[in-house]
Amino acid sequence: MRTQQTVLRCSLIVAVMCLGACGNKPSSTLGESSSIRDLMEARGLDEADVVAALKTYTPSGKMDEYYVFAGGGQSGNVDVIGVPSMRLLKVIGVFTPEPWQGWGYGGEGDKVLEEGNRGAHKL
């Protein structure tokens, strides 16, 4: 939990840094640097936290280096997660109906789901 909070805080710092760099007003390097330092102090972050955030940051539109295919547990789904960004990229329905993609609503999906029934007990 602490690691997630730190990553979220550092991601926010990176976002603020990117927004500051994209601004239309001219600014000096010293002014940008001091505002980042102020933000780090206000949030209780050190340089290691900011470095960790930069290592895991993946800009929008860029692809992650690795992908995790994780079982969804009781939900019966497979979650596809990008690494290092840790974004949830896709949820693939396997043993549960998925209305958004039509899985389990007619056709071959019904046959697969019916295999899970035990006697008169339907899943």
C-alpha positions as a Python dict, from the first residue, in 0.01 Angstrom:
ca = {
    (1, 'M'): (0, 0, 0),
    (2, 'R'): (281, 242, 87),
    (3, 'T'): (454, 167, -244),
    (4, 'Q'): (135, 242, -439),
    (5, 'Q'): (92, 571, -257),
    (6, 'T'): (453, 668, -328),
    (7, 'V'): (417, 583, -698),
    (8, 'L'): (97, 785, -719),
    (9, 'R'): (258, 1083, -548),
    (10, 'C'): (562, 1067, -775),
    (11, 'S'): (340, 1034, -1083),
    (12, 'L'): (164, 1351, -977),
    (13, 'I'): (499, 1528, -947),
    (14, 'V'): (596, 1413, -1296),
    (15, 'A'): (261, 1535, -1432),
    (16, 'V'): (309, 1875, -1269),
    (17, 'M'): (661, 1893, -1410),
    (18, 'C'): (531, 1813, -1761),
    (19, 'L'): (255, 2073, -1734),
    (20, 'G'): (506, 2331, -1615),
    (21, 'A'): (735, 2254, -1907),
    (22, 'C'): (448, 2294, -2156),
    (23, 'G'): (339, 2636, -2031),
    (24, 'N'): (344, 2936, -2266),
    (25, 'K'): (505, 3176, -2021),
    (26, 'P'): (881, 3213, -2023),
    (27, 'S'): (1042, 3088, -1705),
    (28, 'S'): (1389, 3046, -1573),
    (29, 'T'): (1542, 2712, -1485),
    (30, 'L'): (1583, 2824, -1126),
    (31, 'G'): (1212, 2903, -1091),
    (32, 'E'): (1105, 2560, -1220),
    (33, 'S'): (1359, 2385, -1003),
    (34, 'S'): (1250, 2567, -689),
    (35, 'S'): (880, 2493, -749),
    (36, 'I'): (957, 2121, -785),
    (37, 'R'): (1158, 2132, -464),
    (38, 'D'): (868, 2310, -290),
    (39, 'L'): (626, 2043, -411),
    (40, 'M'): (858, 1766, -293),
    (41, 'E'): (885, 1927, 50),
    (42, 'A'): (510, 1985, 77),
    (43, 'R'): (441, 1617, 2),
    (44, 'G'): (726, 1480, 210),
    (45, 'L'): (907, 1327, -88),
    (46, 'D'): (1277, 1285, -143),
    (47, 'E'): (1477, 1251, -464),
    (48, 'A'): (1454, 871, -453),
    (49, 'D'): (1074, 897, -471),
    (50, 'V'): (1092, 1120, -777),
    (51, 'V'): (1348, 892, -944),
    (52, 'A'): (1122, 591, -880),
    (53, 'A'): (828, 775, -1037),
    (54, 'L'): (1033, 862, -1345),
    (55, 'K'): (1143, 500, -1386),
    (56, 'T'): (783, 376, -1392),
    (57, 'Y'): (632, 662, -1593),
    (58, 'T'): (508, 569, -1941),
    (59, 'P'): (372, 864, -2141),
    (60, 'S'): (29, 837, -2300),
    (61, 'G'): (49, 675, -2641),
    (62, 'K'): (372, 491, -2560),
    (63, 'M'): (384, 115, -2511),
    (64, 'D'): (506, -64, -2200),
    (65, 'E'): (812, -286, -2218),
    (66, 'Y'): (640, -589, -2059),
    (67, 'Y'): (288, -720, -2004),
    (68, 'V'): (147, -923, -1717),
    (69, 'F'): (-139, -1164, -1778),
    (70, 'A'): (-289, -1212, -1434),
    (71, 'G'): (-580, -1430, -1329),
    (72, 'G'): (-874, -1229, -1204),
    (73, 'G'): (-942, -1473, -922),
    (74, 'Q'): (-1310, -1529, -845),
    (75, 'S'): (-1418, -1303, -1131),
    (76, 'G'): (-1303, -1558, -1388),
    (77, 'N'): (-1124, -1298, -1599),
    (78, 'V'): (-769, -1246, -1719),
    (79, 'D'): (-628, -898, -1652),
    (80, 'V'): (-363, -757, -1888),
    (81, 'I'): (-139, -508, -1705),
    (82, 'G'): (140, -298, -1858),
    (83, 'V'): (478, -289, -1686),
    (84, 'P'): (632, -54, -1574),
    (85, 'S'): (326, 175, -1596),
    (86, 'M'): (101, -75, -1409),
    (87, 'R'): (-197, 36, -1618),
    (88, 'L'): (-486, -207, -1654),
    (89, 'L'): (-492, -241, -2031),
    (90, 'K'): (-755, -508, -2086),
    (91, 'V'): (-991, -739, -1898),
    (92, 'I'): (-1052, -1062, -2089),
    (93, 'G'): (-1364, -1256, -1994),
    (94, 'V'): (-1292, -1629, -1974),
    (95, 'F'): (-1542, -1804, -1748),
    (96, 'T'): (-1791, -1521, -1697),
    (97, 'P'): (-2032, -1348, -1933),
    (98, 'E'): (-1894, -1023, -2069),
    (99, 'P'): (-2173, -811, -2220),
    (100, 'W'): (-1939, -551, -2373),
    (101, 'Q'): (-1776, -813, -2596),
    (102, 'G'): (-2064, -1060, -2624),
    (103, 'W'): (-1883, -1348, -2455),
    (104, 'G'): (-2126, -1586, -2282),
    (105, 'Y'): (-2433, -1453, -2460),
    (106, 'G'): (-2509, -1716, -2721),
    (107, 'G'): (-2298, -1932, -2948),
    (108, 'E'): (-1986, -2115, -2835),
    (109, 'G'): (-1961, -1915, -2511),
    (110, 'D'): (-2284, -2071, -2376),
    (111, 'K'): (-2144, -2421, -2429),
    (112, 'V'): (-1829, -2339, -2233),
    (113, 'L'): (-2024, -2181, -1947),
    (114, 'E'): (-2268, -2476, -1930),
    (115, 'E'): (-1974, -2712, -1870),
    (116, 'G'): (-1941, -2553, -1525),
    (117, 'N'): (-2293, -2663, -1419),
    (118, 'R'): (-2310, -2942, -1163),
    (119, 'G'): (-2630, -3144, -1188),
    (120, 'A'): (-2932, -2921, -1125),
    (121, 'H'): (-2707, -2644, -989),
    (122, 'K'): (-2644, -2386, -1260),
    (123, 'L'): (-2362, -2139, -1232),
}
